[in-house]
Amino acid sequence: KSTLVEFMDGLAPDYLVGPTIAVYFLSLKFHRSKPDYLAHRIKSLGTGYRARILLCVVDLEHPEEQLAAVTLQAFHAEISLLLAWSHWEAASYLETFHRHQNK
């Protein structure tokens, strides 16, 4: 709603919240169909950010198996995992990150 969006080619994370916070977006449905995708994305991100966040939409009826795999990958990569139960909630988190980026 109130957050400006700017598209940039060659950006490793899906979203930048200020210059030092990287956010990756993942849906559990997508993770179920392409389980190697997240590991590849995490590797491409590197460690050049103060905070790295994986914003994951839980869009499966029975998410336990996929959620366990995503949680382990985030833990081992030292990435904060934030779960959203809808795309609207995920967007709300991004807006909140943007509003509080300098705090």
N, CA, C and O of each residue as an XYZ file, in Angstrom:
412
protein
N       0.818     -1.192      0.000
C       0.000      0.000      0.000
C       0.862      1.257      0.000
O       0.808      2.058     -0.933
N       1.655      1.420      1.049
C       2.381      2.675      1.221
C       3.871      2.540      0.971
O       4.615      3.488      1.219
N       4.331      1.403      0.491
C       5.753      1.181      0.290
C       6.084      1.267     -1.188
O       5.451      0.609     -2.013
N       7.073      2.076     -1.519
C       7.507      2.185     -2.902
C       8.325      0.957     -3.273
O       9.085      0.436     -2.456
N       8.165      0.504     -4.497
C       8.885     -0.662     -4.982
C       9.755     -0.230     -6.147
O       9.309      0.494     -7.037
N      10.997     -0.679     -6.134
C      11.923     -0.385     -7.229
C      12.526     -1.702     -7.681
O      13.015     -2.469     -6.853
N      12.502     -1.978     -8.967
C      13.041     -3.216     -9.505
C      14.482     -2.989     -9.944
O      14.809     -1.975    -10.560
N      15.348     -3.970     -9.608
C      16.769     -3.871     -9.946
C      17.235     -5.200    -10.523
O      16.974     -6.256     -9.947
N      17.922     -5.150    -11.656
C      18.510     -6.355    -12.230
C      19.741     -6.751    -11.426
O      20.465     -5.893    -10.920
N      19.973     -8.050    -11.314
C      21.174     -8.544    -10.671
C      21.157     -8.536     -9.156
O      22.196     -8.763     -8.536
N      20.032     -8.285     -8.550
C      19.923     -8.253     -7.098
C      19.804     -9.691     -6.590
O      18.930    -10.429     -7.045
N      20.668    -10.103     -5.654
C      20.644    -11.480     -5.148
C      19.395    -11.759     -4.310
O      18.710    -12.747     -4.577
N      19.067    -10.939     -3.311
C      17.837    -11.213     -2.547
C      16.604    -10.770     -3.333
O      16.710    -10.031     -4.312
N      15.451    -11.226     -2.898
C      14.205    -10.816     -3.538
C      13.846     -9.386     -3.170
O      13.297     -8.648     -3.987
N      14.159     -8.991     -1.923
C      13.864     -7.642     -1.449
C      15.037     -7.132     -0.617
O      15.684     -7.893      0.103
N      15.295     -5.848     -0.726
C      16.245     -5.178      0.160
C      15.454     -4.218      1.028
O      14.681     -3.403      0.526
N      15.651     -4.321      2.322
C      15.020     -3.396      3.256
C      16.145     -2.505      3.747
O      16.792     -2.799      4.752
N      16.366     -1.439      3.044
C      17.543     -0.630      3.331
C      18.756     -1.344      2.749
O      18.617     -2.396      2.126
N      19.937     -0.782      2.948
C      21.133     -1.345      2.315
C      21.689     -2.598      2.998
O      22.538     -3.277      2.421
N      21.230     -2.920      4.213
C      21.872     -4.007      4.955
C      20.955     -5.170      5.336
O      21.393     -6.094      6.022
N      19.711     -5.142      4.911
C      18.785     -6.222      5.269
C      18.243     -6.861      3.996
O      17.570     -6.216      3.192
N      18.553     -8.145      3.835
C      18.133     -8.896      2.654
C      16.973     -9.808      3.019
O      16.994    -10.469      4.057
N      15.965     -9.840      2.161
C      14.797    -10.696      2.384
C      14.620    -11.605      1.169
O      14.571    -11.149      0.027
N      14.529    -12.891      1.450
C      14.170    -13.870      0.433
C      12.726    -14.272      0.642
O      12.257    -14.356      1.777
N      12.027    -14.519     -0.439
C      10.632    -14.946     -0.380
C      10.554    -16.382     -0.872
O      11.188    -16.746     -1.863
N       9.770    -17.195     -0.169
C       9.594    -18.589     -0.565
C       8.191    -19.052     -0.190
O       7.695    -18.750      0.896
N       7.569    -19.775     -1.082
C       6.286    -20.415     -0.777
C       6.573    -21.900     -0.562
O       7.397    -22.482     -1.267
N       5.904    -22.507      0.397
C       6.134    -23.929      0.648
C       5.706    -24.798     -0.525
O       6.299    -25.850     -0.765
N       4.669    -24.363     -1.267
C       4.273    -25.108     -2.474
C       5.422    -25.138     -3.477
O       5.718    -26.177     -4.067
N       6.064    -23.985     -3.664
C       7.191    -23.917     -4.588
C       8.346    -24.767     -4.071
O       8.994    -25.475     -4.841
N       8.601    -24.699     -2.771
C       9.693    -25.482     -2.190
C       9.450    -26.983     -2.380
O      10.390    -27.739     -2.626
N       8.212    -27.404     -2.268
C       7.882    -28.822     -2.456
C       8.203    -29.270     -3.888
O       8.659    -30.394     -4.100
N       7.965    -28.395     -4.863
C       8.218    -28.771     -6.264
C       9.684    -28.599     -6.667
O      10.150    -29.265     -7.591
N      10.413    -27.713     -5.986
C      11.827    -27.472     -6.318
C      12.644    -27.379     -5.023
O      13.038    -26.284     -4.623
N      12.900    -28.513     -4.367
C      13.549    -28.491     -3.058
C      14.994    -27.977     -3.068
O      15.482    -27.542     -2.025
N      15.687    -28.012     -4.198
C      17.077    -27.535     -4.251
C      17.177    -26.020     -4.453
O      18.250    -25.441     -4.281
N      16.088    -25.393     -4.809
C      16.080    -23.959     -5.113
C      16.559    -23.119     -3.933
O      17.376    -22.218     -4.118
N      16.073    -23.391     -2.734
C      16.414    -22.575     -1.572
C      17.905    -22.638     -1.267
O      18.518    -21.603     -1.002
N      18.497    -23.818     -1.296
C      19.931    -23.943     -1.024
C      20.746    -23.128     -2.025
O      21.723    -22.478     -1.652
N      20.348    -23.163     -3.281
C      21.044    -22.390     -4.317
C      20.918    -20.892     -4.048
O      21.902    -20.161     -4.159
N      19.736    -20.435     -3.701
C      19.513    -19.015     -3.426
C      20.295    -18.543     -2.205
O      20.878    -17.459     -2.214
N      20.305    -19.363     -1.154
C      21.038    -19.006      0.058
C      22.526    -18.873     -0.251
O      23.187    -17.947      0.220
N      23.033    -19.790     -1.032
C      24.454    -19.754     -1.396
C      24.781    -18.490     -2.197
O      25.843    -17.896     -2.007
N      23.881    -18.079     -3.083
C      24.129    -16.895     -3.913
C      24.052    -15.599     -3.108
O      24.590    -14.575     -3.530
N      23.391    -15.636     -1.960
C      23.239    -14.433     -1.148
C      24.536    -14.028     -0.471
O      24.845    -12.839     -0.387
N      25.291    -14.990      0.007
C      26.523    -14.669      0.717
C      26.228    -14.137      2.115
O      25.142    -14.351      2.652
N      27.193    -13.447      2.694
C      27.058    -12.968      4.077
C      27.251    -11.468      4.182
O      27.556    -10.972      5.266
N      27.088    -10.741      3.117
C      27.351     -9.311      3.115
C      26.246     -8.429      3.675
O      26.281     -7.211      3.501
N      25.272     -9.022      4.340
C      24.152     -8.251      4.886
C      24.124     -8.369      6.403
O      24.475     -9.412      6.955
N      23.712     -7.312      7.070
C      23.603     -7.309      8.534
C      22.543     -8.295      8.986
O      22.718     -8.986      9.990
N      21.454     -8.363      8.253
C      20.374     -9.302      8.572
C      19.908     -9.973      7.287
O      19.777     -9.339      6.240
N      19.664    -11.266      7.397
C      19.138    -12.039      6.272
C      17.876    -12.729      6.754
O      17.886    -13.429      7.766
N      16.786    -12.526      6.020
C      15.469    -13.016      6.442
C      14.873    -13.862      5.323
O      14.898    -13.476      4.154
N      14.346    -15.001      5.693
C      13.594    -15.829      4.767
C      12.121    -15.685      5.120
O      11.673    -16.164      6.162
N      11.379    -15.029      4.254
C       9.949    -14.822      4.436
C       9.231    -15.948      3.699
O       9.227    -15.998      2.469
N       8.631    -16.842      4.462
C       8.071    -18.069      3.912
C       6.550    -18.078      4.074
O       6.032    -17.933      5.181
N       5.848    -18.250      2.961
C       4.389    -18.356      2.996
C       4.016    -19.830      3.153
O       4.401    -20.673      2.343
N       3.270    -20.116      4.197
C       2.802    -21.475      4.466
C       1.494    -21.652      3.696
O       0.423    -21.274      4.170
N       1.600    -22.228      2.512
C       0.442    -22.353      1.622
C       0.121    -23.810      1.288
O      -0.407    -24.111      0.218
N       0.445    -24.700      2.213
C       0.106    -26.115      2.082
C      -0.868    -26.498      3.187
O      -0.834    -25.941      4.284
N      -1.725    -27.444      2.887
C      -2.680    -27.887      3.897
C      -1.988    -28.652      5.030
O      -2.375    -28.541      6.193
N      -0.960    -29.429      4.672
C      -0.171    -30.173      5.662
C       1.304    -29.805      5.457
O       2.020    -30.508      4.744
N       1.759    -28.721      6.071
C       3.088    -28.180      5.777
C       4.243    -28.786      6.573
O       5.385    -28.365      6.391
N       3.987    -29.745      7.435
C       4.987    -30.178      8.398
C       6.314    -30.595      7.762
O       7.367    -30.126      8.193
N       6.289    -31.461      6.753
C       7.517    -31.966      6.146
C       8.306    -30.855      5.456
O       9.517    -30.744      5.648
N       7.631    -30.038      4.659
C       8.308    -28.947      3.950
C       8.823    -27.895      4.927
O       9.916    -27.357      4.754
N       8.033    -27.609      5.945
C       8.417    -26.613      6.936
C       9.640    -27.066      7.724
O      10.509    -26.253      8.037
N       9.716    -28.336      8.041
C      10.893    -28.861      8.744
C      12.145    -28.697      7.894
O      13.192    -28.306      8.410
N      12.054    -28.989      6.608
C      13.211    -28.861      5.715
C      13.654    -27.403      5.580
O      14.847    -27.105      5.622
N      12.692    -26.503      5.419
C      13.011    -25.079      5.290
C      13.626    -24.545      6.584
O      14.582    -23.771      6.546
N      13.082    -24.953      7.712
C      13.594    -24.510      9.006
C      15.049    -24.934      9.184
O      15.876    -24.135      9.626
N      15.367    -26.171      8.847
C      16.748    -26.648      8.969
C      17.695    -25.875      8.058
O      18.793    -25.503      8.472
N      17.277    -25.636      6.831
C      18.133    -24.890      5.905
C      18.375    -23.476      6.418
O      19.505    -22.989      6.374
N      17.344    -22.819      6.896
C      17.496    -21.458      7.422
C      18.404    -21.458      8.651
O      19.271    -20.594      8.785
N      18.207    -22.414      9.536
C      19.018    -22.502     10.749
C      20.494    -22.672     10.411
O      21.337    -21.947     10.941
N      20.813    -23.612      9.543
C      22.209    -23.885      9.200
C      22.860    -22.736      8.432
O      24.077    -22.562      8.491
N      22.064    -21.961      7.721
C      22.597    -20.816      6.979
C      22.583    -19.537      7.814
O      22.994    -18.479      7.336
N      22.111    -19.629      9.059
C      22.019    -18.482      9.964
C      21.153    -17.363      9.387
O      21.511    -16.186      9.412
N      20.004    -17.783      8.867
C      19.024    -16.862      8.309
C      17.779    -16.890      9.186
O      17.314    -17.964      9.569
N      17.242    -15.730      9.504
C      16.014    -15.656     10.292
C      14.844    -16.120      9.432
O      14.709    -15.712      8.279
N      14.011    -16.968      9.998
C      12.844    -17.489      9.288
C      11.598    -16.820      9.832
O      11.343    -16.839     11.036
N      10.830    -16.234      8.940
C       9.575    -15.583      9.305
C       8.465    -16.239      8.495
O       8.523    -16.276      7.266
N       7.454    -16.756      9.188
C       6.358    -17.444      8.513
C       5.163    -16.528      8.352
O       4.802    -15.787      9.266
N       4.561    -16.585      7.189
C       3.318    -15.865      6.912
C       2.302    -16.902      6.452
O       2.651    -17.861      5.764
N       1.064    -16.708      6.828
C       0.022    -17.677      6.501
C      -0.805    -17.248      5.296
O      -1.762    -17.927      4.925
N      -0.438    -16.115      4.679
C      -1.084    -15.661      3.445
C      -0.129    -14.693      2.747
O       0.819    -14.191      3.350
N      -0.396    -14.444      1.478
C       0.426    -13.481      0.738
C       0.203    -12.067      1.278
O       1.122    -11.247      1.275
N      -1.007    -11.786      1.735
C      -1.295    -10.477      2.326
C      -0.455    -10.254      3.580
O       0.084     -9.168      3.793
N      -0.350    -11.288      4.402
C       0.451    -11.176      5.617
C       1.925    -10.985      5.273
O       2.614    -10.199      5.923
N       2.411    -11.687      4.271
C       3.798    -11.528      3.847
C       4.057    -10.094      3.373
O       5.085     -9.503      3.703
N       3.127     -9.544      2.605
C       3.263     -8.158      2.140
C       3.261     -7.188      3.310
O       3.996     -6.200      3.312
N       2.442     -7.471      4.291
C       2.388     -6.620      5.484
C       3.725     -6.630      6.227
O       4.178     -5.591      6.706
N       4.348     -7.792      6.322
C       5.673     -7.872      6.946
C       6.687     -7.022      6.183
O       7.486     -6.311      6.792
N       6.655     -7.093      4.858
C       7.597     -6.290      4.061
C       7.381     -4.797      4.288
O       8.343     -4.039      4.410
N       6.122     -4.377      4.344
C       5.831     -2.965      4.620
C       6.348     -2.563      6.004
O       6.901     -1.477      6.172
N       6.169     -3.430      6.977
C       6.644     -3.143      8.330
C       8.167     -3.058      8.358
O       8.720     -2.158      8.989
N       8.848     -3.973      7.689
C      10.313     -3.894      7.603
C      10.742     -2.558      7.022
O      11.654     -1.907      7.531
N      10.075     -2.161      5.957
C      10.439     -0.915      5.279
C      10.236      0.295      6.198
O      11.083      1.188      6.241
N       9.131      0.326      6.923
C       8.862      1.460      7.829
C       9.876      1.532      8.957
O      10.181      2.624      9.436
N      10.403      0.401      9.391
C      11.299      0.377     10.545
C      12.761      0.152     10.173
O      13.563     -0.197     11.039
N      13.122      0.342      8.921
C      14.483      0.021      8.484
C      15.560      0.859      9.154
O      16.699      0.403      9.258
N      15.252      2.044      9.605
C      16.268      2.905     10.213
C      16.225      2.905     11.725
O      16.872      3.743     12.352
N      15.497      2.009     12.322
C      15.375      1.973     13.788
C      16.245      0.925     14.397
O      16.259      0.767     15.618
